[in-house]
Amino acid sequence: MKEFTIVRGLFDNRKRQLILDKNFIKFENKDRKGDLFTVINKEDITGIRYGIQFINGYSFYIGREYLIYIKTISNHEIKINFKLFYGRKLQEKHQLFYDIIDELWNNYLDDLSQSYLNKIISGENFELCGVQFLTDKIKFNNKELLFKNLEIKKYKHHYLIYSNQNEYQNKMLYYLKDENAVILSNLLTIIKNNGQY
């Protein structure tokens, strides 16, 4: 179990507790006395998206907001977020964000990713993030792409799936905008590196 302290920003400077246990997530995201925490059990986690959004000032960026959205089986979404302005505590906030992400992967997302990988191995068809997984290929935008022709180009905030046979056969996904894009990226990387599915 790991505990983190989150201060959301200038206008919400209360120290909020985030607990990441192997069986649940507990976050102090409410302000009602006696009902401060939201708890999500591990088996109820169905989706995630995360990333960094830059905050615009008058003529330049003045800060950034770190965002994590966790979706449950009941379609409820919990938002974990915090901001920084003018680079104040940049390294500390950046490290906090990546420590939380690492812990999410260790406790929940690796298992979620493995459950999808098991479906691929057993030949089960399914859809993730607008991409259909079939026996030896994926399908998106009414185009099919064989696993053996799969290429992935990763950027800071998004990535591109494309065919090494046809450059126009591609799909772009954003880690913060597209639910489970991080899980899909992990799966496709495993497929690409393994080469035997």
SVG drawing of the C-alpha trace seen along z (x, -y; Angstrom):
<svg xmlns="http://www.w3.org/2000/svg" viewBox="-23 -38 36 58">
<polyline fill="none" stroke="black" stroke-width="0.4" points="0.0,0.0 1.3,-3.5 0.0,-6.8 0.4,-10.1 -0.5,-13.6 -2.1,-15.8 -2.6,-19.5 -4.8,-20.4 -3.6,-24.0 -3.9,-27.7 -7.6,-27.7 -7.8,-24.2 -4.7,-23.9 -6.0,-21.3 -3.8,-18.3 -5.7,-15.3 -4.9,-11.7 -4.6,-9.2 -4.2,-5.5 -3.2,-2.9 -3.6,0.5 -3.4,3.7 -7.2,4.2 -8.6,0.7 -8.0,-3.0 -9.1,-5.5 -9.0,-9.2 -10.0,-12.2 -11.8,-14.0 -14.9,-15.2 -15.4,-18.1 -18.3,-16.9 -17.4,-16.3 -17.7,-12.6 -17.7,-11.6 -14.4,-12.7 -13.2,-9.6 -14.2,-7.8 -13.2,-4.1 -12.9,-2.1 -12.3,1.7 -9.7,3.1 -12.2,5.4 -14.4,2.4 -11.7,0.5 -12.5,0.6 -10.7,-2.3 -8.0,-4.9 -6.7,-8.0 -4.0,-10.3 -1.7,-13.1 -0.6,-16.7 -2.5,-19.8 -0.7,-23.1 -2.3,-26.2 -2.3,-29.2 -1.6,-32.7 -2.0,-35.9 0.8,-35.2 2.6,-32.1 2.1,-29.0 1.9,-29.8 1.5,-26.3 0.4,-22.7 -2.3,-20.4 -1.6,-16.8 -4.7,-14.7 -5.7,-11.1 -9.2,-9.7 -10.2,-6.3 -13.4,-4.8 -15.5,-2.2 -17.8,0.6 -20.7,-1.7 -19.4,-4.3 -18.4,-6.6 -15.2,-8.4 -12.9,-9.6 -10.6,-12.5 -7.2,-12.9 -5.6,-16.2 -3.2,-18.8 -1.7,-22.0 1.5,-24.0 2.2,-27.5 5.3,-29.3 7.4,-26.2 7.1,-26.3 7.9,-22.8 8.1,-21.5 10.4,-18.5 8.4,-17.6 5.0,-17.6 6.4,-15.9 7.8,-13.1 4.6,-12.8 2.6,-12.3 5.0,-9.6 5.1,-7.9 1.3,-7.7 1.3,-6.4 3.9,-3.7 1.9,-2.6 -1.3,-2.4 0.5,-0.2 1.9,2.0 -1.4,2.5 -4.1,2.4 -3.1,1.6 -0.6,4.5 -3.4,6.9 -5.9,5.2 -3.5,5.3 -2.8,9.0 -6.5,9.8 -6.7,8.3 -3.5,10.1 -5.0,13.4 -7.9,12.7 -5.5,12.3 -3.7,15.5 -6.9,17.5 -8.1,16.0 -11.0,14.1 -12.3,11.1 -12.8,7.9 -12.7,4.1 -10.5,1.7 -10.3,-2.1 -12.0,-1.9 -9.7,0.9 -11.1,4.4 -8.8,7.3 -9.4,10.3 -7.4,13.6 -4.1,12.2 -5.0,8.6 -6.6,5.4 -9.3,3.4 -10.0,-0.3 -11.7,-2.8 -12.9,0.2 -9.3,1.2 -7.6,4.3 -3.9,4.4 -2.1,7.7 -0.1,8.0 3.1,8.7 2.6,5.3 2.0,3.3 4.1,0.3 3.8,-2.2 5.3,-5.6 5.1,-7.1 5.1,-10.7 4.8,-12.5 1.0,-12.9 -0.1,-10.6 0.9,-7.7 0.3,-6.5 -0.7,-3.0 0.1,-2.3 0.9,0.3 4.4,0.8 2.8,1.7 0.5,-1.3 1.3,-4.6 -2.4,-5.8 -3.6,-3.0 -3.2,-4.7 -4.9,-5.8 -3.8,-8.4 -4.7,-8.0 -4.2,-10.4 -3.3,-9.2 -5.4,-11.9 -8.3,-12.0 -8.9,-8.4 -10.0,-6.0 -7.6,-3.0 -5.2,-4.4 -2.4,-3.6 -3.6,0.0 -3.9,0.3 -0.4,-1.1 1.0,1.4 -0.8,4.3 0.3,3.3 3.9,2.9 3.8,6.4 2.4,7.8 5.0,5.9 7.9,7.0 6.8,10.6 5.8,11.1 4.1,14.5 0.4,13.6"/>
</svg>
